[in-house]
Amino acid sequence: MYQALYRQYRPKTFDEVLGQEHITTTLKNQIKKANIGHAYLFSGTKGTGKTSTAKIFSRAVNCLNLEEGNPCNECEVCKGILDESIMDVIEMDAASNRKIEDIRELREKVIYPPSRTKYKIYIIDEVHMLTNEAFNALLKTLEEPPKHLIFILATTEMEKLPQTILSRCQRFDFKRITSKDLVLNMKNICNELNISVEERALSLIARNSDGAMRDALSLLDQCISYKEELTYKDTLDILGIANTDLLFSMVEDIKNEMVEDSLFKVDEIIQNGKDINQFIKDLIYHFRNLLIAKTAKEPVDILDMDEETIEYYMKQGRDISLDFVLKALDILNESENQAKWATQPRIILEMAIIKMINLKEQASLEDRIKKLEMAISSGQINISKSTKTNMESESRTDKNTSKQKEKIERPKEEKKSVEILDDGKEITFEAIKNGWQNVLNIVRDENIRVNAFLREGRLISFRNNNLCIGYKDGFGFHKEAISRPDNKEFVEKVVSSYFHKNIKVNFIMDDEEAICDEEEDTEDIQEVIDFFGEDIVKIKE
């Protein structure tokens, strides 16, 4: 009967345990000096060797022919423990034996001495699954165990264990196994099995095993079942992982704001049967590598890949700002959480890509706002709704204000439009509403993407040839997209052409309606300046 690779190649001595030298050396020294504790706690992520180390330890403390702290695996006791014919090493799963009754039964059995070994060993896996009552029942036995008894507790969630349990155990923290160790071990196994495999394929498997040897060997088992000569491309197809070239190309499209090309690649990924959630993870990993390439002095020491690929990352990183990379990672991490539970994860990915493409525009807008704030704070710009001359006092009566308005209105009537589109007819807000559907149809025929953004807005007001369009809460993305200079200019061109009037369009959120009124006030201020002269009028808060 076929046995999985992770079972065939389970380590049988401390020296075969990969990446945990800080633990295995300590345990070997304790065994050689006969300085053995009564309770051990092994904690760490899955697949890092906790249970394997516990089984090696159970043989080593009972071995008849100890070899430098390692079990010989040849003596009667070692063989009996390996084939489970000796019943003095008991392994139990706390997930299925978690009740207080199970622990009470265990307490009744531990008092009996071992039948053929020096120590009776209890290995309790996933010990954090025990109930509080079960922990309390175990506490007394852990505190004062019989001389022949050793407890080995293993857990992936050490923080769930009561402090009273932790204080009674020797604790050992298992680290994730490095990709280098994973690749080396898999290469040795493939050589032993006479299987040809590309090292890039092994690196890819190691990357997707998250530092767990068991996961790495399970993935390797799956891959070599497909082909005995395993290539990098085969591994990509089997694991459903995106090709590195595709990721570089996708990021280039995002950087260059090529929406259609990016979305086409998403469609291609889906047609090839790739998993959307896995692709989002691959994109996150790619941007993480860009982050390391941009910030680390020696990225080769951190990035676990060949130097040629690292050079590609450094080259692409030079054309992308650090702020862009950080914001892209935020967007992708949020999208990964949403895609896990989404019925249509494709939409989540497409939204994430469009958000990343619009990051440059947002950054440009933020820069403009910062410059404006700096100018205001330094006193270079002062704006208010009131206009005052140098010769007038700060307070004006209603009478003076009304006289000034009359002066403003007279030249306003004399002004003649020089705009080509202006036919002299007044356009009302009602006329805008009546013709709006026709405007949307024209926009749709010329640019369907802009039409999708524009139709989500609602007409708010129309004053002084300024049309205000508002967006509800939750449609901020549409508002930002339609406000892009090229999109805004296109909409103004269509609206002005349809109504034969030079019309400016402003896009706002619904809670910013006051901005529309400020536009009108700004025009009034300009008229005051035109009437009195720029050297007379001073504008201040």
C-alpha positions in Angstrom: 0.0 0.0 0.0 1.3 3.4 -1.0 2.4 5.7 1.9 2.4 9.5 1.6 5.8 11.1 1.3 5.4 13.0 4.6 4.9 9.7 6.4 7.6 7.8 4.5 10.2 10.5 5.3 9.2 11.4 8.8 12.4 12.1 10.8 13.5 9.2 13.1 16.3 10.9 15.0 16.8 14.4 16.4 19.5 15.1 13.7 16.9 14.6 11.0 14.6 17.2 12.3 15.0 20.3 10.1 15.3 23.9 11.3 14.8 23.2 15.0 18.4 22.8 16.2 17.8 25.0 19.2 15.3 22.4 20.5 16.9 19.1 19.4 20.3 20.1 20.9 18.7 20.9 24.3 16.7 17.6 24.3 19.7 15.5 23.4 21.8 17.1 26.2 19.0 16.4 28.7 18.8 12.8 27.7 22.6 12.3 27.8 22.7 13.8 31.2 19.6 12.0 32.4 18.2 15.4 33.3 14.7 14.7 32.0 11.7 16.8 32.9 8.2 15.5 33.6 6.2 17.8 31.3 7.1 19.4 28.0 5.2 21.9 25.9 5.9 22.0 22.1 4.3 25.0 20.4 4.5 26.2 16.8 2.7 26.3 13.5 1.6 23.2 11.7 4.1 20.9 10.0 7.2 22.2 11.8 8.0 18.9 13.6 6.3 19.0 17.0 4.7 15.5 16.9 7.7 14.0 15.2 10.1 15.4 17.8 7.8 14.1 20.6 7.9 10.6 19.1 11.7 10.7 18.7 12.0 11.9 22.3 9.7 9.1 23.6 12.1 6.5 21.9 15.3 8.3 23.0 14.4 8.3 26.8 13.6 4.6 26.6 16.3 3.5 24.1 18.6 0.6 25.2 21.5 1.7 22.8 21.5 5.5 22.9 23.7 7.2 20.3 24.7 10.7 21.3 21.2 11.5 22.6 19.5 10.0 19.5 17.5 6.8 19.6 19.1 3.8 17.8 15.8 2.7 16.2 17.2 -0.8 16.2 16.8 -2.1 19.8 13.8 -4.0 20.9 12.2 -1.0 22.6 12.7 1.4 19.7 11.2 -1.1 17.2 8.3 -1.8 19.6 7.5 1.9 19.8 7.8 2.4 16.1 5.5 -0.5 15.2 3.2 0.4 18.1 3.5 -3.1 19.7 4.7 -1.5 22.9 1.7 0.4 24.5 3.7 2.6 26.9 3.8 5.5 24.5 0.2 6.8 24.2 -0.7 9.5 21.7 -4.1 11.2 22.1 -5.9 13.9 20.2 -7.3 16.6 22.5 -9.7 17.7 19.9 -11.7 14.4 20.2 -10.8 13.7 23.9 -11.4 17.1 25.3 -14.0 16.5 28.1 -13.3 16.3 31.8 -14.4 12.6 31.7 -11.6 11.8 29.2 -8.9 13.5 31.5 -10.3 11.7 34.6 -9.9 8.4 32.7 -6.4 9.4 31.8 -5.6 10.2 35.5 -6.7 6.7 36.5 -4.4 5.1 34.0 -1.2 7.1 34.6 -0.7 5.6 38.0 0.1 2.2 36.5 3.9 1.8 35.7 5.1 1.1 32.1 5.1 -2.6 31.0 8.3 -2.8 29.0 9.9 0.7 29.0 11.5 3.0 31.6 9.1 5.8 31.1 5.4 5.9 30.1 4.9 8.8 27.7 1.6 10.7 27.0 1.7 12.8 23.9 -1.4 15.1 23.9 -1.8 16.8 20.5 -3.7 20.1 20.0 -3.9 20.4 23.8 -5.5 23.9 23.5 -8.7 22.1 22.6 -9.3 20.8 26.1 -12.1 22.4 28.1 -11.3 24.5 31.2 -12.7 21.7 33.4 -10.4 19.2 31.7 -7.4 21.5 32.2 -8.2 21.8 35.9 -8.4 18.0 36.1 -5.0 17.6 34.4 -3.4 20.3 36.6 -2.8 18.1 39.7 -1.3 15.3 37.6 1.1 17.7 35.9 2.1 19.2 39.2 2.9 16.0 41.0 3.2 13.2 38.3 4.5 9.6 39.1 8.2 9.2 38.5 7.7 6.9 35.5 5.5 9.5 33.7 6.3 12.1 31.1 3.8 14.4 29.5 4.4 16.0 26.1 1.8 18.6 25.1 1.7 19.9 21.5 -0.2 22.9 20.3 -0.5 25.4 17.5 -2.3 28.0 19.7 -0.2 28.4 22.8 -2.0 31.6 23.9 -5.2 29.5 24.6 -3.5 27.5 27.3 -4.1 28.5 31.0 -1.1 30.1 32.7 -1.2 27.4 35.4 -0.5 24.8 32.7 2.3 26.8 31.1 4.1 27.3 34.4 4.4 23.6 34.9 5.9 22.7 31.6 9.3 23.2 29.8 8.3 25.2 26.8 9.9 24.8 23.3 8.8 27.1 20.4 9.2 25.5 17.0 10.1 27.9 14.2 8.8 27.8 10.6 11.3 25.9 8.4 13.2 28.1 6.0 12.6 27.7 2.2 16.3 26.8 1.9 15.9 23.8 4.2 12.6 22.8 2.6 14.1 22.8 -0.9 17.2 20.9 0.2 15.1 18.2 1.9 12.8 17.8 -1.1 15.8 17.7 -3.5 17.3 14.8 -1.4 14.0 12.9 -1.5 13.6 13.4 -5.3 17.2 12.1 -5.8 16.4 9.1 -3.7 13.3 8.4 -5.8 15.1 9.1 -9.1 12.8 11.9 -10.0 14.0 14.8 -12.1 12.8 18.2 -10.9 13.7 21.8 -11.6 15.0 23.7 -8.5 12.6 26.6 -9.4 9.7 24.2 -9.0 10.9 23.1 -5.6 11.3 26.8 -4.6 7.7 27.4 -5.7 6.4 24.5 -3.6 8.4 25.7 -0.6 7.0 29.2 -1.0 3.4 27.8 -0.9 4.0 25.5 2.1 4.3 28.4 4.6 7.3 26.9 6.4 5.7 23.6 7.0 7.6 20.4 5.9 4.4 18.3 5.9 2.7 20.7 3.6 5.7 20.9 1.3 6.0 17.1 1.0 2.2 16.8 0.4 2.5 19.3 -2.5 5.5 17.5 -3.8 3.6 14.2 -3.7 0.9 15.8 -5.7 3.2 17.3 -8.3 5.4 14.1 -8.9 2.2 12.1 -9.4 1.6 14.3 -12.5 5.1 13.9 -14.0 8.3 12.2 -13.0 10.2 15.0 -14.7 8.7 18.0 -12.9 9.2 21.5 -14.5 8.5 24.9 -13.1 5.6 25.4 -15.6 4.0 22.0 -14.6 4.2 23.1 -10.9 2.4 26.4 -11.7 -0.4 24.5 -13.5 -0.8 21.9 -10.8 -0.8 24.4 -7.9 -2.9 27.0 -9.7 -0.3 29.7 -9.2 0.2 32.6 -11.5 3.4 32.8 -13.5 5.9 35.4 -12.3 6.0 36.9 -15.8 2.2 37.4 -15.7 2.5 39.1 -12.3 5.2 41.5 -13.6 3.1 42.2 -16.7 0.0 42.8 -14.6 1.8 45.3 -12.3 3.2 47.1 -15.4 -0.4 47.5 -16.7 -1.6 48.8 -13.4 1.4 51.2 -13.2 0.7 52.5 -16.7 -3.1 52.8 -16.0 -4.0 50.3 -18.7 -7.5 49.2 -17.5 -8.5 47.1 -20.4 -5.3 45.1 -20.6 -5.4 44.4 -16.8 -9.0 43.2 -17.0 -8.2 41.1 -20.0 -5.5 39.4 -18.0 -8.0 38.7 -15.2 -10.3 37.1 -17.8 -7.4 35.0 -19.2 -6.5 33.8 -15.6 -10.1 32.6 -15.1 -10.3 30.9 -18.5 -7.2 29.0 -17.6 -8.8 27.7 -14.4 -6.8 29.7 -11.9 -8.2 30.4 -8.5 -9.0 34.0 -7.9 -8.1 33.9 -4.2 -4.8 32.3 -5.0 -4.1 35.0 -7.6 -4.8 37.8 -5.1 -2.3 36.1 -2.7 0.2 36.0 -5.6 -0.3 39.7 -6.2 0.2 40.4 -2.5 3.4 38.4 -2.5 4.6 40.2 -5.7 4.0 43.7 -4.1 5.7 42.4 -0.9 8.8 41.5 -3.0 8.7 45.0 -4.6 8.5 46.5 -1.1 11.6 44.5 0.0 13.4 45.4 -3.2 12.8 49.1 -2.7 13.6 49.3 1.0 16.2 46.7 1.8 19.9 47.4 1.3 20.5 43.8 0.5 17.3 42.3 -0.8 19.1 39.1 -1.8 19.4 38.2 1.9 15.6 38.5 2.4 14.0 37.5 -1.0 14.2 33.7 -1.4 14.7 33.6 -5.2 17.4 33.7 -7.9 19.4 36.9 -8.5 17.9 37.4 -12.0 14.4 37.5 -10.6 15.5 39.9 -7.8 17.0 42.2 -10.5 13.6 42.2 -12.2 11.9 43.3 -9.0 14.5 46.0 -8.4 14.0 47.3 -11.9 10.2 47.4 -11.6 10.5 48.9 -8.1 12.5 51.9 -9.5 9.5 53.0 -11.6 7.0 52.7 -8.7 6.8 54.9 -5.6 7.0 53.4 -2.1 3.7 55.1 -1.3 2.0 53.4 -4.3 3.3 49.9 -3.2 2.1 50.4 0.4 -1.4 51.6 -0.7 -1.6 48.7 -3.2 -0.9 46.2 -0.4 -3.6 47.8 1.7 -6.1 47.4 -1.2 -5.1 43.8 -1.9 -5.2 42.7 1.7 -8.7 44.1 2.1 -9.7 42.4 -1.2 -8.3 39.1 0.0 -10.5 39.2 3.1 -13.5 40.1 1.0 -12.9 37.5 -1.7 -12.8 34.7 0.8 -16.6 35.0 1.4 -17.7 36.6 -1.9 -19.9 34.7 -4.3 -18.2 36.4 -7.2 -14.6 37.0 -6.2 -13.8 38.1 -9.8 -15.5 41.4 -9.2 -13.5 41.9 -6.0 -10.3 41.4 -7.9 -11.4 43.7 -10.8 -12.4 46.4 -8.3 -9.0 46.1 -6.6 -7.2 46.5 -9.9 -9.2 49.6 -10.8 -8.6 51.1 -7.4 -4.8 50.6 -7.8 -4.9 52.2 -11.3 -6.6 55.2 -9.8 -4.0 55.6 -7.0 -1.8 57.9 -9.1 -4.7 60.3 -9.7 -5.5 60.3 -6.0 -1.8 61.0 -5.2 -1.9 63.9 -7.6 -5.0 65.3 -6.0 -3.5 65.0 -2.5 -0.4 66.8 -3.7 -2.5 69.7 -5.0 -4.5 69.9 -1.8 -1.2 69.9 0.3 0.2 72.7 -1.8 -3.1 74.7 -1.5 -3.1 74.2 2.3 0.5 75.3 2.5 -0.2 78.4 0.5 -3.2 79.3 2.7 -1.3 78.7 5.9 1.6 80.9 4.7 -0.8 83.7 3.9 -0.3 83.6 0.1 -4.0 83.0 -0.5 -6.9 84.6 1.5 -10.5 84.0 0.4 -13.8 85.3 1.8 -17.3 85.9 0.6 -17.1 89.7 1.4 -15.2 92.2 -0.8 -13.7 95.3 0.6 -11.7 98.2 -0.7 -8.7 99.7 1.0 -10.5 103.1 1.5 -13.7 101.5 3.1 -14.2 100.5 6.7 -14.5 96.8 7.6 -18.3 97.0 8.5 -20.8 97.9 5.8 -24.5 98.6 6.2 -27.1 96.7 4.2 -27.7 99.9 2.2 -24.1 100.1 1.0 -24.1 96.4 0.1 -27.3 96.8 -2.0 -25.8 99.8 -3.9 -22.7 97.8 -4.6 -24.7 94.9 -6.0 -26.5 97.4 -8.4 -23.0 98.5 -9.6 -22.1 94.9 -10.2 -25.3 94.0 -12.0 -25.1 96.8 -14.6 -21.8 95.8 -16.2 -23.0 92.2 -15.9 -25.8 93.0 -18.3 -23.4 94.6 -20.8 -21.1 91.6 -20.9 -21.2 89.7 -24.2 -20.3 86.1 -24.6 -17.5 85.2 -26.9 -18.0 81.4 -26.6 -18.8 79.6 -29.9 -21.3 77.3 -28.3 -23.3 80.0 -26.6 -26.4 80.9 -28.7 -27.6 83.5 -26.2 -30.5 81.6 -24.9 -31.0 81.0 -21.2 -30.9 77.4 -20.1 -32.9 76.5 -17.0 -32.3 73.6 -14.6 -35.6 72.1 -15.8 -34.3 72.1 -19.3 -31.1 70.3 -18.1 -33.3 67.6 -16.4 -35.4 67.1 -19.5 -32.5 66.6 -21.8 -30.3 64.7 -19.4 -31.2 61.2 -20.6 -30.2 62.2 -24.1 -26.9 63.5 -22.8 -26.3 60.1 -21.1 -27.1 58.3 -24.4 -24.5 60.4 -26.2 -21.9 59.7 -23.6 -22.7 56.0 -23.7 -22.2 55.9 -27.5 -18.8 57.6 -27.2 -17.4 56.2 -23.9 -19.3 53.5 -22.1 -16.9 53.5 -19.1 -17.6 57.2 -18.5 -21.3 56.6 -18.9 -21.2 54.0 -16.2 -19.7 56.5 -13.8 -21.9 59.4 -14.8 -25.3 57.7 -14.6 -24.7 57.0 -10.9 -24.8 60.7 -10.1 -27.9 62.9 -9.7 -28.5 66.5 -10.9 -28.4 68.8 -7.9 -28.3 72.4 -9.2 -27.6 74.6 -12.2 -26.5 78.3 -11.6 -24.5 80.6 -13.7 -23.8 77.9 -16.3 -22.4 75.7 -13.5 -24.0 72.2 -13.3 -23.6 70.3 -10.0 -23.9 66.5 -10.0 -23.9 64.7 -6.7 -23.1 61.1 -5.7 -24.5 59.1 -2.7 -22.5 57.7 0.1 -20.8 54.5 -1.2 -20.3 55.9 -4.7 -17.1 57.8 -3.9 -15.1 55.7 -6.3 -17.5 56.7 -9.2 -17.1 60.4 -8.2 -13.3 60.2 -8.1 -13.2 58.4 -11.5 -15.6 60.9 -13.3 -13.6 63.8 -11.8 -10.4 62.8 -13.6 -9.5 65.8 -15.9 -9.9 63.8 -19.1 -13.3 62.4 -18.0 -14.5 65.8 -16.7 -13.5 67.6 -19.9 -15.3 65.0 -22.0 -18.5 65.3 -20.0 -18.4 69.2 -20.2 -17.8 69.0 -24.0 -20.9 66.7 -24.5 -23.2 68.8 -22.2 -22.1 72.1 -23.7 -22.5 70.8 -27.2 -26.0 69.4 -26.5 -27.4 72.5 -24.8 -25.5 75.0 -27.1 -24.1 76.7 -24.0 -20.6 76.8 -22.4 -21.4 74.8 -19.3 -19.0 73.8 -16.5 -19.7 70.5 -14.6 -18.8 69.9 -10.9 -18.9 66.5 -9.3 -19.5 66.3 -5.5 -20.7 64.0 -2.8 -24.2 64.6 -1.6 -23.0 65.9 1.7 -20.9 68.6 0.0 -23.8 70.5 -1.6 -22.5 73.8 -0.1 -19.6 73.6 -2.6 -22.1 74.4 -5.4 -23.1 77.6 -3.6 -19.4 78.5 -3.1 -18.9 78.3 -6.9 -21.5 81.0 -7.4 -19.9 83.1 -4.7 -16.5 82.8 -6.4 -18.0 84.1 -9.6 -19.5 87.1 -7.7 -16.0 87.9 -6.3 -14.5 87.8 -9.8 -17.1 90.3 -11.0 -16.3 92.6 -8.1 -12.6 92.5 -9.1 -13.5 93.1 -12.8 -15.7 96.1 -11.8 -13.5 97.9 -9.2 -10.1 96.8 -10.5 -7.5 94.3 -9.2 -5.5 97.1 -7.5 -8.4 98.3 -5.5 -10.0 95.0 -4.3 -8.3 93.0 -1.5 -9.7 89.5 -0.7 -9.3 88.2 2.9 -10.9 85.7 5.3 
